[in-house]
Amino acid sequence: MTLEIQLLILFALGMLWYMWRRIKGSLQHLEDNEMRDFIQKRLGKNDLKRVREHLLSCEECKDRLDEIQKEPHRPSPDRFLKRRF
């Protein structure tokens, strides 16, 4: 194999890897806990961006988010709150 062909193959593999990194997040569905945290604005900056980008491209997760928003709101217990009995 000549050097030109090897470089072309390496370039093609690099492009495939780059494209896979860009689209793999849209192929994995969000979990209910992530959606609840999104609704209650408890996500960090990077997670918020990832969830928004996923919701733009995934109808199934949009539908699930609508279902979660229709659920009756139950206050979640504060994990730092200690009960005193």
PyRosetta script that sets phi, psi and omega in degrees:
from pyrosetta import init, pose_from_sequence

init()
pose = pose_from_sequence("MTLEIQLLILFALGMLWYMWRRIKGSLQHLEDNEMRDFIQKRLGKNDLKRVREHLLSCEECKDRLDEIQKEPHRPSPDRFLKRRF")
pose.set_psi(1, 136.8)
pose.set_omega(1, -179.3)
pose.set_phi(2, -81.2)
pose.set_psi(2, 163.5)
pose.set_omega(2, -179.6)
pose.set_phi(3, -61.6)
pose.set_psi(3, -37.5)
pose.set_omega(3, -179.8)
pose.set_phi(4, -63.2)
pose.set_psi(4, -42.4)
pose.set_omega(4, 179.5)
pose.set_phi(5, -67.4)
pose.set_psi(5, -41.4)
pose.set_omega(5, 178.4)
pose.set_phi(6, -62.1)
pose.set_psi(6, -42.4)
pose.set_omega(6, 178.0)
pose.set_phi(7, -65.3)
pose.set_psi(7, -38.6)
pose.set_omega(7, 178.1)
pose.set_phi(8, -64.4)
pose.set_psi(8, -42.3)
pose.set_omega(8, 177.9)
pose.set_phi(9, -64.5)
pose.set_psi(9, -43.4)
pose.set_omega(9, 178.9)
pose.set_phi(10, -62.4)
pose.set_psi(10, -41.9)
pose.set_omega(10, 177.9)
pose.set_phi(11, -63.1)
pose.set_psi(11, -44.2)
pose.set_omega(11, 179.8)
pose.set_phi(12, -63.3)
pose.set_psi(12, -42.0)
pose.set_omega(12, 178.1)
pose.set_phi(13, -64.8)
pose.set_psi(13, -38.4)
pose.set_omega(13, 176.5)
pose.set_phi(14, -62.9)
pose.set_psi(14, -41.6)
pose.set_omega(14, 178.1)
pose.set_phi(15, -65.3)
pose.set_psi(15, -41.9)
pose.set_omega(15, 177.4)
pose.set_phi(16, -61.8)
pose.set_psi(16, -43.2)
pose.set_omega(16, 178.9)
pose.set_phi(17, -62.4)
pose.set_psi(17, -44.3)
pose.set_omega(17, 179.7)
pose.set_phi(18, -61.5)
pose.set_psi(18, -45.8)
pose.set_omega(18, -180.0)
pose.set_phi(19, -65.2)
pose.set_psi(19, -39.6)
pose.set_omega(19, 178.9)
pose.set_phi(20, -62.0)
pose.set_psi(20, -41.9)
pose.set_omega(20, 178.7)
pose.set_phi(21, -62.1)
pose.set_psi(21, -35.1)
pose.set_omega(21, -178.0)
pose.set_phi(22, -73.8)
pose.set_psi(22, -33.8)
pose.set_omega(22, -174.4)
pose.set_phi(23, -101.5)
pose.set_psi(23, -13.8)
pose.set_omega(23, -174.0)
pose.set_phi(24, -63.6)
pose.set_psi(24, -32.1)
pose.set_omega(24, 178.8)
pose.set_phi(25, -64.9)
pose.set_psi(25, -30.9)
pose.set_omega(25, 179.9)
pose.set_phi(26, -79.2)
pose.set_psi(26, -12.6)
pose.set_omega(26, 179.2)
pose.set_phi(27, -89.2)
pose.set_psi(27, -17.7)
pose.set_omega(27, -179.2)
pose.set_phi(28, -98.7)
pose.set_psi(28, 125.3)
pose.set_omega(28, -178.8)
pose.set_phi(29, -74.5)
pose.set_psi(29, 153.7)
pose.set_omega(29, 178.6)
pose.set_phi(30, -77.7)
pose.set_psi(30, 150.1)
pose.set_omega(30, 175.7)
pose.set_phi(31, -86.7)
pose.set_psi(31, 157.6)
pose.set_omega(31, -179.4)
pose.set_phi(32, -59.2)
pose.set_psi(32, -38.5)
pose.set_omega(32, -179.9)
pose.set_phi(33, -63.2)
pose.set_psi(33, -38.5)
pose.set_omega(33, 177.4)
pose.set_phi(34, -63.9)
pose.set_psi(34, -40.1)
pose.set_omega(34, -179.9)
pose.set_phi(35, -67.5)
pose.set_psi(35, -39.6)
pose.set_omega(35, 177.9)
pose.set_phi(36, -64.8)
pose.set_psi(36, -41.5)
pose.set_omega(36, 177.0)
pose.set_phi(37, -63.9)
pose.set_psi(37, -35.7)
pose.set_omega(37, 177.0)
pose.set_phi(38, -64.3)
pose.set_psi(38, -45.5)
pose.set_omega(38, -179.7)
pose.set_phi(39, -62.7)
pose.set_psi(39, -41.2)
pose.set_omega(39, -176.3)
pose.set_phi(40, -88.9)
pose.set_psi(40, 7.3)
pose.set_omega(40, 176.7)
pose.set_phi(41, 57.0)
pose.set_psi(41, 48.2)
pose.set_omega(41, 179.4)
pose.set_phi(42, -113.2)
pose.set_psi(42, 19.9)
pose.set_omega(42, -179.6)
pose.set_phi(43, -98.7)
pose.set_psi(43, 149.8)
pose.set_omega(43, 173.9)
pose.set_phi(44, -74.0)
pose.set_psi(44, 173.2)
pose.set_omega(44, -175.6)
pose.set_phi(45, -59.5)
pose.set_psi(45, -46.1)
pose.set_omega(45, -178.1)
pose.set_phi(46, -68.8)
pose.set_psi(46, -42.8)
pose.set_omega(46, 179.0)
pose.set_phi(47, -65.7)
pose.set_psi(47, -38.6)
pose.set_omega(47, 178.8)
pose.set_phi(48, -60.9)
pose.set_psi(48, -44.2)
pose.set_omega(48, 178.5)
pose.set_phi(49, -63.1)
pose.set_psi(49, -43.6)
pose.set_omega(49, -178.9)
pose.set_phi(50, -63.6)
pose.set_psi(50, -43.4)
pose.set_omega(50, -179.4)
pose.set_phi(51, -66.1)
pose.set_psi(51, -43.8)
pose.set_omega(51, 179.3)
pose.set_phi(52, -61.5)
pose.set_psi(52, -44.9)
pose.set_omega(52, 179.5)
pose.set_phi(53, -62.6)
pose.set_psi(53, -38.4)
pose.set_omega(53, 179.2)
pose.set_phi(54, -66.8)
pose.set_psi(54, -43.1)
pose.set_omega(54, -178.6)
pose.set_phi(55, -65.5)
pose.set_psi(55, -25.9)
pose.set_omega(55, 177.3)
pose.set_phi(56, -68.2)
pose.set_psi(56, -24.9)
pose.set_omega(56, -174.0)
pose.set_phi(57, -115.1)
pose.set_psi(57, -4.3)
pose.set_omega(57, -173.8)
pose.set_phi(58, -121.3)
pose.set_psi(58, 106.2)
pose.set_omega(58, 179.9)
pose.set_phi(59, -66.8)
pose.set_psi(59, -35.9)
pose.set_omega(59, -178.9)
pose.set_phi(60, -62.7)
pose.set_psi(60, -42.7)
pose.set_omega(60, 179.3)
pose.set_phi(61, -71.6)
pose.set_psi(61, -33.6)
pose.set_omega(61, 175.2)
pose.set_phi(62, -61.3)
pose.set_psi(62, -44.0)
pose.set_omega(62, 179.1)
pose.set_phi(63, -63.5)
pose.set_psi(63, -42.2)
pose.set_omega(63, 179.0)
pose.set_phi(64, -65.5)
pose.set_psi(64, -37.5)
pose.set_omega(64, 177.0)
pose.set_phi(65, -63.0)
pose.set_psi(65, -40.4)
pose.set_omega(65, 176.5)
pose.set_phi(66, -61.6)
pose.set_psi(66, -40.8)
pose.set_omega(66, 178.2)
pose.set_phi(67, -63.6)
pose.set_psi(67, -43.0)
pose.set_omega(67, -179.6)
pose.set_phi(68, -64.9)
pose.set_psi(68, -38.3)
pose.set_omega(68, 179.6)
pose.set_phi(69, -68.0)
pose.set_psi(69, -24.1)
pose.set_omega(69, 179.2)
pose.set_phi(70, -82.5)
pose.set_psi(70, -15.2)
pose.set_omega(70, 179.3)
pose.set_phi(71, -63.6)
pose.set_psi(71, 146.3)
pose.set_omega(71, 175.9)
pose.set_phi(72, -61.9)
pose.set_psi(72, 137.7)
pose.set_omega(72, -176.9)
pose.set_phi(73, -75.7)
pose.set_psi(73, 121.9)
pose.set_omega(73, 175.5)
pose.set_phi(74, -115.2)
pose.set_psi(74, 125.3)
pose.set_omega(74, 178.5)
pose.set_phi(75, -63.8)
pose.set_psi(75, 130.7)
pose.set_omega(75, 179.0)
pose.set_phi(76, -83.5)
pose.set_psi(76, 141.5)
pose.set_omega(76, -178.7)
pose.set_phi(77, -66.6)
pose.set_psi(77, 142.5)
pose.set_omega(77, 177.7)
pose.set_phi(78, -75.0)
pose.set_psi(78, 123.7)
pose.set_omega(78, -175.1)
pose.set_phi(79, -70.9)
pose.set_psi(79, -14.2)
pose.set_omega(79, 179.2)
pose.set_phi(80, -96.1)
pose.set_psi(80, -5.5)
pose.set_omega(80, -179.3)
pose.set_phi(81, -81.9)
pose.set_psi(81, 127.7)
pose.set_omega(81, 178.7)
pose.set_phi(82, -105.1)
pose.set_psi(82, 136.3)
pose.set_omega(82, 177.7)
pose.set_phi(83, -80.6)
pose.set_psi(83, 143.5)
pose.set_omega(83, 177.3)
pose.set_phi(84, -120.3)
pose.set_psi(84, 111.2)
pose.set_omega(84, 178.9)
pose.set_phi(85, -118.8)
pose.dump_pdb("model.pdb")
